[in-house]
């Protein structure tokens, strides 16, 4: 019987420490139903019940899907599917667009050369 009580205590301590660290490392706006400080106090003062309630009602639903510090979020739209992105419907309008880009680049280069010669 003592072994069962000791095992239960160790499991409770492990659960409590996990939940305490989880509450502390969770972002302020991600907690559900209570502010972060409220969850911290509940888990701190009621180790077993507070830990279970945190896991059921307070932990963010996307906690496991959150990217780590060295990872980046995927954009909502890949560049080629971005709403409002210009896509030429025919080759002539695409050629016209490229011609205007070249003309604008040449104009900018000409202005840069003139400004260098003036100084």
N, C-alpha and C positions, 0 to 999 in steps of 0.2 A: 504494500500500500504506500509506503514511503517513496518507493521508486516512481510510482505513478504521480504522486504529488510533486516530487522534484522535477520530473519531466514536464508536467503541466506548468510549473513555475518558469522553467527555462524557455518553453515555447511562448509563454505569455510575455516574458522579458524580450525575447527576440521579436515578437510581433509589435510590442510597444516601441522598441528602438527603431524598427523599420518604419512604422507609421510616424514617429516623431521626426525622423530624418526626412521622410516624404513630405510632411507638412512644411517643414522648414525650407526645403528646396523647391517647393511648388511656387510658381509666380503668383503675385497678389491677386490678379484678376481671374485666375483660372479655377479657383476653388468654387465649389457649388454650395448653395444654401446658407452659408455663413462667411464672414470675412476670415482671412487667414489667421488673424490673432485669436479669433473665437475658436477655430479648430485647434490651434496650438494649445490653448488653455484646456479644452476638453480632453485632448489626448494626453496632456501632461498630468492632469489631476485625476482622471479616470482611465487608468492604463488599459484594462481589458475592454470595457464597454466603449470607451472613447476611440480605441483603435478600430474596433469592429464598425462603429458608426462612421468613422472617417472613411474606411474602405467602401462602405455601402453608399453613404450619402454626401461625402465631402470631396472625395478624390476626383480630379478632373477625368472626364471620360476619355480624353485623348492623351493621357499621360504616357502610354507606351508608344504612341505614334509621334511624339514630339521629337524633332531632330536633335541630335547631340550638338555640343558646342562647335565641333569641327565640321558639321554637315550643314548644307544649305537647304532651304525650302525650295521645292519645285514651284516654278511660276504657275499661276492659275491657267494661263494659256501659253502653249509653246509659241514661239515667235511667228511661225507661219500661220497659226490659227487665231492670232490676236485680233479682236474686233477693231474695225476701223483701219486695218492695215491695207495699204494700196496694193492691189494686184492687177496687173495689166490683163485685159480680156483678149487682146489681140497683139500680134507682133508689131504692128505699126505704132500703136500708142506706147508700147514699151520702148521702141527705138526713139520715138519723140522725147520721151522722158529722159533717156540716156543722153540724147543730144543736148537737151537743156542743162543737164548736170555738167556735161563737158564744157559748155559755154560759160556757165557760172564759175566753174573752177578756173578756166582760162582768164576770166575777168578778175577774179580774186588774185591770181598770180600776177597779172599785169599791174594791178593796184599796189601789190606788195613790192614789185620791182621799182615802180615810180616813187614810192615812199622811201625806199632805200637810197635811190639816186638823189633825192631831195636832201637827205641828211648828210 
